């Protein structure tokens, strides 16, 4: 005999309090961290995967990570990466200093009379800029008193 259709719907609801919700949230977070951390730790402990990760980091930073032969431990891989990283960092700093020096040299050389083969030195240029009214400096004029302007009101203020 067939089962009769239901004539009413009964709804059951379970409501948790604040403390139960906090317990469930904590358990959910722990479960999610475990699901993410377990494969990540397995990946990091593998030397070939870490070589790939270090290569990606080096590429992002703008240099190439070259694995030295005979490295088969994580510590050896890490120390090799850090050695190459520090060498690259020093080379980058030196290149930046060289670039700054050359840019300053070009900027100073663009000033008329200054630079390579110019008749003025930087010190002479600065003296000219800051001692404009000094009569002992070559190329400067002696200070002139302000011109009297003959007009204007007078009066006792």
N, CA, C and O atoms as a GROMACS GRO file, in nm:
protein
  628
    1UNK      N    1   0.082  -0.116   0.000
    1UNK     CA    2   0.000   0.000   0.000
    1UNK      C    3   0.089   0.126   0.000
    1UNK      O    4   0.187   0.130   0.074
    2UNK      N    5   0.057   0.226  -0.080
    2UNK     CA    6   0.140   0.346  -0.088
    2UNK      C    7   0.128   0.433   0.038
    2UNK      O    8   0.028   0.432   0.109
    3UNK      N    9   0.237   0.508   0.059
    3UNK     CA   10   0.244   0.594   0.177
    3UNK      C   11   0.164   0.722   0.148
    3UNK      O   12   0.174   0.776   0.038
    4UNK      N   13   0.086   0.771   0.243
    4UNK     CA   14   0.007   0.892   0.218
    4UNK      C   15   0.097   1.017   0.220
    4UNK      O   16   0.200   1.020   0.287
    5UNK      N   17   0.057   1.118   0.146
    5UNK     CA   18   0.130   1.244   0.144
    5UNK      C   19   0.114   1.314   0.278
    5UNK      O   20   0.011   1.304   0.344
    6UNK      N   21   0.223   1.385   0.320
    6UNK     CA   22   0.209   1.457   0.447
    6UNK      C   23   0.112   1.573   0.434
    6UNK      O   24   0.107   1.639   0.330
    7UNK      N   25   0.037   1.597   0.536
    7UNK     CA   26  -0.058   1.707   0.534
    7UNK      C   27  -0.010   1.828   0.613
    7UNK      O   28  -0.076   1.932   0.613
    8UNK      N   29   0.105   1.816   0.682
    8UNK     CA   30   0.162   1.929   0.754
    8UNK      C   31   0.314   1.917   0.756
    8UNK      O   32   0.370   1.808   0.741
    9UNK      N   33   0.381   2.030   0.773
    9UNK     CA   34   0.528   2.035   0.779
    9UNK      C   35   0.568   2.077   0.919
    9UNK      O   36   0.522   2.179   0.971
   10UNK      N   37   0.653   1.999   0.978
   10UNK     CA   38   0.702   2.030   1.112
   10UNK      C   39   0.848   2.071   1.099
   10UNK      O   40   0.929   1.996   1.042
   11UNK      N   41   0.882   2.186   1.149
   11UNK     CA   42   1.018   2.239   1.140
   11UNK      C   43   1.082   2.234   1.278
   11UNK      O   44   1.025   2.282   1.376
   12UNK      N   45   1.204   2.174   1.282
   12UNK     CA   46   1.279   2.167   1.407
   12UNK      C   47   1.399   2.261   1.395
   12UNK      O   48   1.467   2.261   1.292
   13UNK      N   49   1.425   2.338   1.495
   13UNK     CA   50   1.533   2.435   1.491
   13UNK      C   51   1.618   2.418   1.617
   13UNK      O   52   1.566   2.410   1.728
   14UNK      N   53   1.750   2.414   1.595
   14UNK     CA   54   1.843   2.404   1.708
   14UNK      C   55   1.913   2.540   1.718
   14UNK      O   56   1.972   2.587   1.621
   15UNK      N   57   1.908   2.600   1.831
   15UNK     CA   58   1.966   2.732   1.852
   15UNK      C   59   2.077   2.720   1.956
   15UNK      O   60   2.056   2.667   2.065
   16UNK      N   61   2.195   2.769   1.919
   16UNK     CA   62   2.308   2.767   2.011
   16UNK      C   63   2.319   2.901   2.080
   16UNK      O   64   2.281   3.004   2.026
   17UNK      N   65   2.370   2.897   2.199
   17UNK     CA   66   2.400   3.019   2.272
   17UNK      C   67   2.536   3.074   2.228
   17UNK      O   68   2.604   3.014   2.145
   18UNK      N   69   2.574   3.188   2.285
   18UNK     CA   70   2.699   3.252   2.247
   18UNK      C   71   2.819   3.164   2.277
   18UNK      O   72   2.908   3.154   2.193
   19UNK      N   73   2.824   3.101   2.390
   19UNK     CA   74   2.940   3.017   2.426
   19UNK      C   75   2.951   2.897   2.333
   19UNK      O   76   3.062   2.858   2.296
   20UNK      N   77   2.838   2.836   2.294
   20UNK     CA   78   2.842   2.723   2.202
   20UNK      C   79   2.889   2.767   2.064
   20UNK      O   80   2.966   2.696   1.998
   21UNK      N   81   2.843   2.885   2.019
   21UNK     CA   82   2.889   2.936   1.889
   21UNK      C   83   3.039   2.963   1.890
   21UNK      O   84   3.107   2.933   1.792
   22UNK      N   85   3.093   3.018   2.000
   22UNK     CA   86   3.236   3.043   2.010
   22UNK      C   87   3.315   2.913   2.006
   22UNK      O   88   3.421   2.906   1.944
   23UNK      N   89   3.264   2.809   2.073
   23UNK     CA   90   3.331   2.679   2.069
   23UNK      C   91   3.332   2.621   1.928
   23UNK      O   92   3.433   2.566   1.884
   24UNK      N   93   3.222   2.633   1.858
   24UNK     CA   94   3.214   2.581   1.721
   24UNK      C   95   3.304   2.661   1.628
   24UNK      O   96   3.369   2.603   1.541
   25UNK      N   97   3.309   2.794   1.644
   25UNK     CA   98   3.398   2.877   1.561
   25UNK      C   99   3.543   2.840   1.584
   25UNK      O  100   3.620   2.830   1.488
   26UNK      N  101   3.582   2.818   1.709
   26UNK     CA  102   3.719   2.778   1.738
   26UNK      C  103   3.754   2.644   1.676
   26UNK      O  104   3.863   2.627   1.620
   27UNK      N  105   3.662   2.550   1.684
   27UNK     CA  106   3.687   2.419   1.624
   27UNK      C  107   3.695   2.430   1.472
   27UNK      O  108   3.776   2.362   1.409
   28UNK      N  109   3.613   2.515   1.411
   28UNK     CA  110   3.616   2.534   1.267
   28UNK      C  111   3.746   2.598   1.221
   28UNK      O  112   3.803   2.556   1.120
   29UNK      N  113   3.795   2.698   1.294
   29UNK     CA  114   3.922   2.762   1.260
   29UNK      C  115   4.036   2.661   1.272
   29UNK      O  116   4.123   2.656   1.186
   30UNK      N  117   4.037   2.582   1.378
   30UNK     CA  118   4.142   2.481   1.396
   30UNK      C  119   4.139   2.379   1.282
   30UNK      O  120   4.245   2.337   1.235
   31UNK      N  121   4.023   2.340   1.239
   31UNK     CA  122   4.009   2.245   1.129
   31UNK      C  123   4.063   2.304   0.999
   31UNK      O  124   4.134   2.237   0.924
   32UNK      N  125   4.029   2.431   0.972
   32UNK     CA  126   4.076   2.496   0.850
   32UNK      C  127   4.227   2.515   0.851
   32UNK      O  128   4.293   2.492   0.750
   33UNK      N  129   4.283   2.557   0.964
   33UNK     CA  130   4.428   2.574   0.974
   33UNK      C  131   4.497   2.441   0.954
   33UNK      O  132   4.600   2.435   0.887
   34UNK      N  133   4.444   2.334   1.009
   34UNK     CA  134   4.503   2.202   0.994
   34UNK      C  135   4.500   2.158   0.847
   34UNK      O  136   4.597   2.100   0.799
   35UNK      N  137   4.391   2.187   0.778
   35UNK     CA  138   4.380   2.148   0.638
   35UNK      C  139   4.476   2.226   0.549
   35UNK      O  140   4.520   2.176   0.445
   36UNK      N  141   4.511   2.348   0.588
   36UNK     CA  142   4.605   2.429   0.510
   36UNK      C  143   4.749   2.403   0.553
   36UNK      O  144   4.837   2.392   0.468
   37UNK      N  145   4.774   2.393   0.682
   37UNK     CA  146   4.909   2.382   0.734
   37UNK      C  147   4.974   2.248   0.703
   37UNK      O  148   5.094   2.244   0.676
   38UNK      N  149   4.900   2.141   0.705
   38UNK     CA  150   4.960   2.009   0.681
   38UNK      C  151   5.022   2.000   0.542
   38UNK      O  152   5.138   1.958   0.533
   39UNK      N  153   4.953   2.036   0.434
   39UNK     CA  154   5.019   2.031   0.303
   39UNK      C  155   5.131   2.136   0.289
   39UNK      O  156   5.230   2.110   0.221
   40UNK      N  157   5.115   2.252   0.354
   40UNK     CA  158   5.219   2.355   0.344
   40UNK      C  159   5.348   2.309   0.410
   40UNK      O  160   5.456   2.331   0.356
   41UNK      N  161   5.338   2.245   0.526
   41UNK     CA  162   5.457   2.193   0.593
   41UNK      C  163   5.521   2.082   0.511
   41UNK      O  164   5.644   2.074   0.501
   42UNK      N  165   5.440   1.996   0.451
   42UNK     CA  166   5.494   1.891   0.366
   42UNK      C  167   5.565   1.950   0.245
   42UNK      O  168   5.668   1.899   0.202
   43UNK      N  169   5.510   2.058   0.190
   43UNK     CA  170   5.572   2.123   0.074
   43UNK      C  171   5.703   2.189   0.113
   43UNK      O  172   5.802   2.179   0.040
   44UNK      N  173   5.705   2.256   0.226
   44UNK     CA  174   5.826   2.327   0.269
   44UNK      C  175   5.938   2.229   0.306
   44UNK      O  176   6.055   2.260   0.288
   45UNK      N  177   5.903   2.112   0.356
   45UNK     CA  178   6.007   2.017   0.396
   45UNK      C  179   6.070   1.946   0.276
   45UNK      O  180   6.172   1.879   0.291
   46UNK      N  181   6.011   1.961   0.157
   46UNK     CA  182   6.066   1.900   0.037
   46UNK      C  183   6.167   1.997  -0.025
   46UNK      O  184   6.134   2.113  -0.051
   47UNK      N  185   6.292   1.950  -0.050
   47UNK     CA  186   6.398   2.037  -0.101
   47UNK      C  187   6.366   2.087  -0.241
   47UNK      O  188   6.392   2.203  -0.273
   48UNK      N  189   6.310   2.001  -0.325
   48UNK     CA  190   6.280   2.045  -0.462
   48UNK      C  191   6.170   2.150  -0.465
   48UNK      O  192   6.177   2.244  -0.545
   49UNK      N  193   6.070   2.138  -0.379
   49UNK     CA  194   5.965   2.239  -0.373
   49UNK      C  195   6.020   2.371  -0.320
   49UNK      O  196   5.983   2.478  -0.369
   50UNK      N  197   6.108   2.364  -0.221
   50UNK     CA  198   6.167   2.487  -0.169
   50UNK      C  199   6.260   2.552  -0.271
   50UNK      O  200   6.271   2.674  -0.274
   51UNK      N  201   6.326   2.472  -0.354
   51UNK     CA  202   6.406   2.528  -0.462
   51UNK      C  203   6.317   2.608  -0.556
   51UNK      O  204   6.354   2.718  -0.599
   52UNK      N  205   6.203   2.554  -0.588
   52UNK     CA  206   6.107   2.624  -0.673
   52UNK      C  207   6.058   2.752  -0.606
   52UNK      O  208   6.048   2.856  -0.671
   53UNK      N  209   6.028   2.745  -0.478
   53UNK     CA  210   5.980   2.864  -0.405
   53UNK      C  211   6.090   2.971  -0.398
   53UNK      O  212   6.064   3.089  -0.420
   54UNK      N  213   6.214   2.929  -0.366
   54UNK     CA  214   6.324   3.025  -0.361
   54UNK      C  215   6.351   3.085  -0.498
   54UNK      O  216   6.383   3.204  -0.508
   55UNK      N  217   6.339   3.006  -0.603
   55UNK     CA  218   6.357   3.057  -0.740
   55UNK      C  219   6.251   3.161  -0.773
   55UNK      O  220   6.280   3.263  -0.835
   56UNK      N  221   6.127   3.135  -0.730
   56UNK     CA  222   6.020   3.232  -0.755
   56UNK      C  223   6.044   3.361  -0.678
   56UNK      O  224   6.020   3.470  -0.730
   57UNK      N  225   6.090   3.350  -0.555
   57UNK     CA  226   6.120   3.470  -0.475
   57UNK      C  227   6.233   3.550  -0.540
   57UNK      O  228   6.225   3.672  -0.550
   58UNK      N  229   6.338   3.480  -0.584
   58UNK     CA  230   6.450   3.548  -0.648
   58UNK      C  231   6.406   3.617  -0.777
   58UNK      O  232   6.448   3.729  -0.804
   59UNK      N  233   6.323   3.551  -0.855
   59UNK     CA  234   6.273   3.611  -0.979
   59UNK      C  235   6.190   3.734  -0.948
   59UNK      O  236   6.200   3.835  -1.017
   60UNK      N  237   6.108   3.727  -0.846
   60UNK     CA  238   6.029   3.842  -0.805
   60UNK      C  239   6.119   3.958  -0.764
   60UNK      O  240   6.088   4.074  -0.794
   61UNK      N  241   6.230   3.929  -0.696
   61UNK     CA  242   6.322   4.034  -0.652
   61UNK      C  243   6.416   4.081  -0.762
   61UNK      O  244   6.490   4.178  -0.745
   62UNK      N  245   6.413   4.012  -0.877
   62UNK     CA  246   6.489   4.060  -0.992
   62UNK      C  247   6.624   3.995  -1.013
   62UNK      O  248   6.709   4.054  -1.079
   63UNK      N  249   6.647   3.878  -0.960
   63UNK     CA  250   6.773   3.809  -0.986
   63UNK      C  251   6.744   3.661  -1.000
   63UNK      O  252   6.633   3.615  -0.972
   64UNK      N  253   6.845   3.584  -1.044
   64UNK     CA  254   6.826   3.443  -1.071
   64UNK      C  255   6.893   3.359  -0.963
   64UNK      O  256   7.011   3.377  -0.934
   65UNK      N  257   6.817   3.268  -0.904
   65UNK     CA  258   6.870   3.177  -0.803
   65UNK      C  259   6.925   3.055  -0.874
   65UNK      O  260   6.851   2.984  -0.943
   66UNK      N  261   7.054   3.029  -0.856
   66UNK     CA  262   7.118   2.913  -0.918
   66UNK      C  263   7.156   2.818  -0.805
   66UNK      O  264   7.233   2.851  -0.716
   67UNK      N  265   7.099   2.697  -0.812
   67UNK     CA  266   7.123   2.597  -0.709
   67UNK      C  267   7.263   2.540  -0.725
   67UNK      O  268   7.299   2.492  -0.832
   68UNK      N  269   7.340   2.545  -0.618
   68UNK     CA  270   7.475   2.490  -0.621
   68UNK      C  271   7.466   2.338  -0.622
   68UNK      O  272   7.375   2.281  -0.560
   69UNK      N  273   7.558   2.270  -0.689
   69UNK     CA  274   7.551   2.123  -0.694
   69UNK      C  275   7.579   2.062  -0.556
   69UNK      O  276   7.656   2.116  -0.478
   70UNK      N  277   7.516   1.950  -0.530
   70UNK     CA  278   7.539   1.875  -0.408
   70UNK      C  279   7.454   1.916  -0.290
   70UNK      O  280   7.472   1.864  -0.181
   71UNK      N  281   7.362   2.007  -0.309
   71UNK     CA  282   7.276   2.049  -0.198
   71UNK      C  283   7.157   1.954  -0.191
   71UNK      O  284   7.081   1.942  -0.287
   72UNK      N  285   7.141   1.887  -0.076
   72UNK     CA  286   7.030   1.794  -0.061
   72UNK      C  287   6.957   1.810   0.072
   72UNK      O  288   6.871   1.728   0.106
   73UNK      N  289   6.991   1.915   0.146
   73UNK     CA  290   6.921   1.940   0.271
   73UNK      C  291   6.858   2.078   0.267
   73UNK      O  292   6.900   2.166   0.192
   74UNK      N  293   6.759   2.094   0.349
   74UNK     CA  294   6.691   2.222   0.356
   74UNK      C  295   6.786   2.331   0.405
   74UNK      O  296   6.786   2.442   0.352
   75UNK      N  297   6.867   2.300   0.507
   75UNK     CA  298   6.960   2.399   0.561
   75UNK      C  299   7.061   2.444   0.456
   75UNK      O  300   7.091   2.563   0.444
   76UNK      N  301   7.114   2.349   0.379
   76UNK     CA  302   7.208   2.384   0.273
   76UNK      C  303   7.143   2.471   0.167
   76UNK      O  304   7.204   2.565   0.117
   77UNK      N  305   7.019   2.439   0.132
   77UNK     CA  306   6.945   2.517   0.034
   77UNK      C  307   6.922   2.658   0.084
   77UNK      O  308   6.941   2.755   0.011
   78UNK      N  309   6.879   2.670   0.210
   78UNK     CA  310   6.853   2.800   0.269
   78UNK      C  311   6.980   2.884   0.277
   78UNK      O  312   6.978   3.002   0.241
   79UNK      N  313   7.090   2.826   0.322
   79UNK     CA  314   7.214   2.903   0.333
   79UNK      C  315   7.265   2.945   0.194
   79UNK      O  316   7.319   3.054   0.180
   80UNK      N  317   7.248   2.859   0.092
   80UNK     CA  318   7.288   2.895  -0.044
   80UNK      C  319   7.201   3.010  -0.096
   80UNK      O  320   7.253   3.103  -0.159
   81UNK      N  321   7.072   3.005  -0.069
   81UNK     CA  322   6.983   3.113  -0.112
   81UNK      C  323   7.020   3.245  -0.043
   81UNK      O  324   7.028   3.349  -0.108
   82UNK      N  325   7.044   3.240   0.088
   82UNK     CA  326   7.078   3.363   0.160
   82UNK      C  327   7.211   3.421   0.114
   82UNK      O  328   7.227   3.543   0.108
   83UNK      N  329   7.308   3.333   0.083
   83UNK     CA  330   7.437   3.381   0.034
   83UNK      C  331   7.418   3.455  -0.099
   83UNK      O  332   7.472   3.564  -0.119
   84UNK      N  333   7.342   3.395  -0.191
   84UNK     CA  334   7.318   3.460  -0.319
   84UNK      C  335   7.234   3.587  -0.303
   84UNK      O  336   7.256   3.686  -0.373
   85UNK      N  337   7.140   3.584  -0.210
   85UNK     CA  338   7.058   3.702  -0.185
   85UNK      C  339   7.144   3.818  -0.135
   85UNK      O  340   7.131   3.930  -0.184
   86UNK      N  341   7.233   3.792  -0.039
   86UNK     CA  342   7.319   3.899   0.015
   86UNK      C  343   7.415   3.952  -0.090
   86UNK      O  344   7.439   4.072  -0.096
   87UNK      N  345   7.470   3.864  -0.174
   87UNK     CA  346   7.558   3.909  -0.281
   87UNK      C  347   7.482   3.998  -0.379
   87UNK      O  348   7.533   4.101  -0.423
   88UNK      N  349   7.361   3.958  -0.413
   88UNK     CA  350   7.281   4.037  -0.505
   88UNK      C  351   7.242   4.170  -0.443
   88UNK      O  352   7.240   4.272  -0.512
   89UNK      N  353   7.212   4.171  -0.314
   89UNK     CA  354   7.175   4.295  -0.246
   89UNK      C  355   7.293   4.392  -0.246
   89UNK      O  356   7.274   4.512  -0.272
   90UNK      N  357   7.414   4.343  -0.219
   90UNK     CA  358   7.532   4.429  -0.221
   90UNK      C  359   7.556   4.483  -0.361
   90UNK      O  360   7.588   4.601  -0.377
   91UNK      N  361   7.540   4.399  -0.463
   91UNK     CA  362   7.560   4.444  -0.601
   91UNK      C  363   7.455   4.548  -0.638
   91UNK      O  364   7.486   4.643  -0.710
   92UNK      N  365   7.334   4.531  -0.592
   92UNK     CA  366   7.228   4.628  -0.621
   92UNK      C  367   7.257   4.761  -0.554
   92UNK      O  368   7.235   4.867  -0.614
   93UNK      N  369   7.306   4.758  -0.431
   93UNK     CA  370   7.340   4.883  -0.360
   93UNK      C  371   7.454   4.954  -0.431
   93UNK      O  372   7.450   5.076  -0.449
   94UNK      N  373   7.557   4.879  -0.472
   94UNK     CA  374   7.668   4.940  -0.545
   94UNK      C  375   7.622   4.998  -0.677
   94UNK      O  376   7.665   5.107  -0.715
   95UNK      N  377   7.534   4.928  -0.748
   95UNK     CA  378   7.483   4.979  -0.875
   95UNK      C  379   7.401   5.105  -0.854
   95UNK      O  380   7.409   5.198  -0.934
   96UNK      N  381   7.324   5.109  -0.747
   96UNK     CA  382   7.244   5.228  -0.718
   96UNK      C  383   7.334   5.346  -0.684
   96UNK      O  384   7.308   5.459  -0.726
   97UNK      N  385   7.442   5.321  -0.607
   97UNK     CA  386   7.536   5.428  -0.575
   97UNK      C  387   7.606   5.478  -0.700
   97UNK      O  388   7.624   5.599  -0.716
   98UNK      N  389   7.647   5.387  -0.789
   98UNK     CA  390   7.711   5.427  -0.914
   98UNK      C  391   7.614   5.508  -1.000
   98UNK      O  392   7.654   5.608  -1.060
   99UNK      N  393   7.488   5.466  -1.006
   99UNK     CA  394   7.389   5.538  -1.085
   99UNK      C  395   7.365   5.677  -1.028
   99UNK      O  396   7.353   5.774  -1.102
  100UNK      N  397   7.359   5.688  -0.894
  100UNK     CA  398   7.339   5.818  -0.831
  100UNK      C  399   7.457   5.909  -0.860
  100UNK      O  400   7.438   6.027  -0.890
  101UNK      N  401   7.578   5.856  -0.850
  101UNK     CA  402   7.697   5.935  -0.877
  101UNK      C  403   7.698   5.984  -1.021
  101UNK      O  404   7.730   6.100  -1.047
  102UNK      N  405   7.662   5.897  -1.115
  102UNK     CA  406   7.664   5.938  -1.254
  102UNK      C  407   7.554   6.039  -1.283
  102UNK      O  408   7.574   6.131  -1.364
  103UNK      N  409   7.437   6.026  -1.220
  103UNK     CA  410   7.330   6.123  -1.242
  103UNK      C  411   7.370   6.258  -1.187
  103UNK      O  412   7.346   6.361  -1.251
  104UNK      N  413   7.431   6.260  -1.068
  104UNK     CA  414   7.477   6.386  -1.011
  104UNK      C  415   7.586   6.447  -1.100
  104UNK      O  416   7.589   6.568  -1.122
  105UNK      N  417   7.676   6.363  -1.150
  105UNK     CA  418   7.782   6.412  -1.238
  105UNK      C  419   7.726   6.473  -1.365
  105UNK      O  420   7.774   6.577  -1.410
  106UNK      N  421   7.626   6.410  -1.423
  106UNK     CA  422   7.563   6.463  -1.544
  106UNK      C  423   7.492   6.594  -1.512
  106UNK      O  424   7.499   6.689  -1.589
  107UNK      N  425   7.422   6.598  -1.398
  107UNK     CA  426   7.350   6.720  -1.360
  107UNK      C  427   7.447   6.836  -1.336
  107UNK      O  428   7.422   6.948  -1.379
  108UNK      N  429   7.557   6.807  -1.268
  108UNK     CA  430   7.656   6.913  -1.243
  108UNK      C  431   7.724   6.951  -1.373
  108UNK      O  432   7.751   7.069  -1.396
  109UNK      N  433   7.752   6.855  -1.459
  109UNK     CA  434   7.816   6.885  -1.587
  109UNK      C  435   7.728   6.967  -1.678
  109UNK      O  436   7.777   7.034  -1.769
  110UNK      N  437   7.596   6.964  -1.656
  110UNK     CA  438   7.505   7.041  -1.739
  110UNK      C  439   7.502   7.188  -1.700
  110UNK      O  440   7.450   7.271  -1.775
  111UNK      N  441   7.558   7.222  -1.585
  111UNK     CA  442   7.564   7.363  -1.543
  111UNK      C  443   7.674   7.430  -1.623
  111UNK      O  444   7.786   7.381  -1.624
  112UNK      N  445   7.645   7.540  -1.689
  112UNK     CA  446   7.748   7.606  -1.770
  112UNK      C  447   7.868   7.649  -1.687
  112UNK      O  448   7.852   7.709  -1.580
  113UNK      N  449   7.987   7.617  -1.735
  113UNK     CA  450   8.110   7.655  -1.668
  113UNK      C  451   8.151   7.561  -1.557
  113UNK      O  452   8.254   7.583  -1.493
  114UNK      N  453   8.073   7.458  -1.531
  114UNK     CA  454   8.102   7.364  -1.424
  114UNK      C  455   8.116   7.227  -1.487
  114UNK      O  456   8.067   7.202  -1.597
  115UNK      N  457   8.182   7.140  -1.418
  115UNK     CA  458   8.191   7.003  -1.468
  115UNK      C  459   8.328   6.977  -1.525
  115UNK      O  460   8.425   7.045  -1.491
  116UNK      N  461   8.336   6.879  -1.611
  116UNK     CA  462   8.464   6.836  -1.666
  116UNK      C  463   8.520   6.945  -1.756
  116UNK      O  464   8.457   6.986  -1.853
  117UNK      N  465   8.637   6.991  -1.724
  117UNK     CA  466   8.704   7.092  -1.805
  117UNK      C  467   8.648   7.231  -1.789
  117UNK      O  468   8.692   7.322  -1.858
  118UNK      N  469   8.554   7.250  -1.702
  118UNK     CA  470   8.495   7.381  -1.682
  118UNK      C  471   8.588   7.471  -1.602
  118UNK      O  472   8.681   7.423  -1.538
  119UNK      N  473   8.561   7.597  -1.606
  119UNK     CA  474   8.649   7.689  -1.536
  119UNK      C  475   8.610   7.707  -1.391
  119UNK      O  476   8.688   7.761  -1.312
  120UNK      N  477   8.492   7.663  -1.353
  120UNK     CA  478   8.448   7.678  -1.216
  120UNK      C  479   8.442   7.542  -1.147
  120UNK      O  480   8.417   7.439  -1.211
  121UNK      N  481   8.464   7.543  -1.020
  121UNK     CA  482   8.444   7.422  -0.941
  121UNK      C  483   8.313   7.438  -0.866
  121UNK      O  484   8.253   7.545  -0.864
  122UNK      N  485   8.269   7.331  -0.805
  122UNK     CA  486   8.145   7.337  -0.727
  122UNK      C  487   8.159   7.438  -0.614
  122UNK      O  488   8.067   7.514  -0.586
  123UNK      N  489   8.276   7.438  -0.548
  123UNK     CA  490   8.296   7.531  -0.438
  123UNK      C  491   8.288   7.675  -0.489
  123UNK      O  492   8.227   7.760  -0.424
  124UNK      N  493   8.349   7.702  -0.603
  124UNK     CA  494   8.344   7.838  -0.657
  124UNK      C  495   8.201   7.875  -0.696
  124UNK      O  496   8.158   7.989  -0.678
  125UNK      N  497   8.127   7.778  -0.751
  125UNK     CA  498   7.988   7.805  -0.787
  125UNK      C  499   7.906   7.839  -0.663
  125UNK      O  500   7.826   7.932  -0.666
  126UNK      N  501   7.925   7.763  -0.555
  126UNK     CA  502   7.851   7.791  -0.432
  126UNK      C  503   7.890   7.926  -0.374
  126UNK      O  504   7.805   7.999  -0.324
  127UNK      N  505   8.018   7.958  -0.381
  127UNK     CA  506   8.060   8.089  -0.330
  127UNK      C  507   7.997   8.201  -0.412
  127UNK      O  508   7.959   8.304  -0.357
  128UNK      N  509   7.986   8.180  -0.543
  128UNK     CA  510   7.920   8.281  -0.625
  128UNK      C  511   7.772   8.294  -0.592
  128UNK      O  512   7.717   8.404  -0.594
  129UNK      N  513   7.711   8.184  -0.562
  129UNK     CA  514   7.569   8.188  -0.532
  129UNK      C  515   7.540   8.255  -0.398
  129UNK      O  516   7.443   8.330  -0.386
  130UNK      N  517   7.624   8.228  -0.298
  130UNK     CA  518   7.595   8.277  -0.163
  130UNK      C  519   7.671   8.404  -0.126
  130UNK      O  520   7.645   8.460  -0.020
  131UNK      N  521   7.761   8.452  -0.208
  131UNK     CA  522   7.836   8.574  -0.177
  131UNK      C  523   7.826   8.670  -0.294
  131UNK      O  524   7.928   8.719  -0.341
  132UNK      N  525   7.709   8.696  -0.341
  132UNK     CA  526   7.687   8.776  -0.461
  132UNK      C  527   7.736   8.920  -0.444
  132UNK      O  528   7.786   8.978  -0.541
  133UNK      N  529   7.725   8.978  -0.330
  133UNK     CA  530   7.761   9.119  -0.310
  133UNK      C  531   7.898   9.136  -0.248
  133UNK      O  532   7.929   9.245  -0.198
  134UNK      N  533   7.981   9.034  -0.248
  134UNK     CA  534   8.115   9.045  -0.191
  134UNK      C  535   8.208   9.104  -0.297
  134UNK      O  536   8.230   9.041  -0.401
  135UNK      N  537   8.264   9.225  -0.274
  135UNK     CA  538   8.347   9.288  -0.377
  135UNK      C  539   8.478   9.216  -0.401
  135UNK      O  540   8.543   9.239  -0.504
  136UNK      N  541   8.521   9.129  -0.310
  136UNK     CA  542   8.647   9.060  -0.330
  136UNK      C  543   8.633   8.939  -0.421
  136UNK      O  544   8.734   8.888  -0.471
  137UNK      N  545   8.511   8.892  -0.444
  137UNK     CA  546   8.489   8.776  -0.531
  137UNK      C  547   8.494   8.819  -0.676
  137UNK      O  548   8.433   8.920  -0.713
  138UNK      N  549   8.566   8.745  -0.760
  138UNK     CA  550   8.568   8.781  -0.901
  138UNK      C  551   8.430   8.761  -0.963
  138UNK      O  552   8.359   8.665  -0.932
  139UNK      N  553   8.395   8.853  -1.050
  139UNK     CA  554   8.267   8.842  -1.120
  139UNK      C  555   8.151   8.897  -1.043
  139UNK      O  556   8.037   8.885  -1.087
  140UNK      N  557   8.176   8.958  -0.928
  140UNK     CA  558   8.065   9.016  -0.853
  140UNK      C  559   8.079   9.167  -0.854
  140UNK      O  560   8.185   9.219  -0.887
  141UNK      N  561   7.976   9.233  -0.820
  141UNK     CA  562   7.979   9.379  -0.816
  141UNK      C  563   7.977   9.424  -0.672
  141UNK      O  564   7.931   9.353  -0.583
  142UNK      N  565   8.028   9.542  -0.651
  142UNK     CA  566   8.027   9.593  -0.515
  142UNK      C  567   7.885   9.633  -0.479
  142UNK      O  568   7.807   9.673  -0.566
  143UNK      N  569   7.853   9.623  -0.354
  143UNK     CA  570   7.716   9.656  -0.316
  143UNK      C  571   7.683   9.801  -0.343
  143UNK      O  572   7.765   9.889  -0.317
  144UNK      N  573   7.568   9.825  -0.393
  144UNK     CA  574   7.522   9.960  -0.424
  144UNK      C  575   7.416   9.998  -0.320
  144UNK      O  576   7.332   9.916  -0.284
  145UNK      N  577   7.422  10.122  -0.272
  145UNK     CA  578   7.319  10.164  -0.178
  145UNK      C  579   7.185  10.171  -0.250
  145UNK      O  580   7.182  10.196  -0.371
  146UNK      N  581   7.078  10.150  -0.180
  146UNK     CA  582   6.949  10.160  -0.246
  146UNK      C  583   6.926  10.301  -0.298
  146UNK      O  584   6.961  10.400  -0.235
  147UNK      N  585   6.867  10.307  -0.414
  147UNK     CA  586   6.844  10.437  -0.477
  147UNK      C  587   6.738  10.514  -0.399
  147UNK      O  588   6.637  10.459  -0.355
  148UNK      N  589   6.765  10.644  -0.385
  148UNK     CA  590   6.667  10.727  -0.316
  148UNK      C  591   6.553  10.752  -0.412
  148UNK      O  592   6.573  10.782  -0.530
  149UNK      N  593   6.440  10.740  -0.363
  149UNK     CA  594   6.330  10.752  -0.456
  149UNK      C  595   6.266  10.890  -0.434
  149UNK      O  596   6.157  10.873  -0.381
  150UNK      N  597   6.286  10.988  -0.450
  150UNK     CA  598   6.246  11.123  -0.426
  150UNK      C  599   6.100  11.150  -0.409
  150UNK      O  600   6.066  11.266  -0.383
  151UNK      N  601   6.014  11.061  -0.418
  151UNK     CA  602   5.874  11.095  -0.406
  151UNK      C  603   5.815  11.038  -0.279
  151UNK      O  604   5.882  10.970  -0.202
  152UNK      N  605   5.696  11.067  -0.261
  152UNK     CA  606   5.628  11.003  -0.153
  152UNK      C  607   5.603  11.096  -0.041
  152UNK      O  608   5.675  11.194  -0.024
  153UNK      N  609   5.516  11.072   0.028
  153UNK     CA  610   5.457  11.140   0.136
  153UNK      C  611   5.540  11.187   0.246
  153UNK      O  612   5.485  11.292   0.279
  154UNK      N  613   5.620  11.173   0.308
  154UNK     CA  614   5.676  11.242   0.422
  154UNK      C  615   5.580  11.230   0.538
  154UNK      O  616   5.505  11.132   0.540
  155UNK      N  617   5.576  11.306   0.622
  155UNK     CA  618   5.479  11.298   0.731
  155UNK      C  619   5.537  11.228   0.851
  155UNK      O  620   5.635  11.154   0.841
  156UNK      N  621   5.478  11.253   0.959
  156UNK     CA  622   5.527  11.194   1.082
  156UNK      C  623   5.437  11.079   1.122
  156UNK      O  624   5.329  11.100   1.176
  157UNK      N  625   5.480  10.964   1.098
  157UNK     CA  626   5.400  10.848   1.138
  157UNK      C  627   5.454  10.784   1.259
  157UNK      O  628   5.399  10.685   1.306
   0.00000   0.00000   0.00000
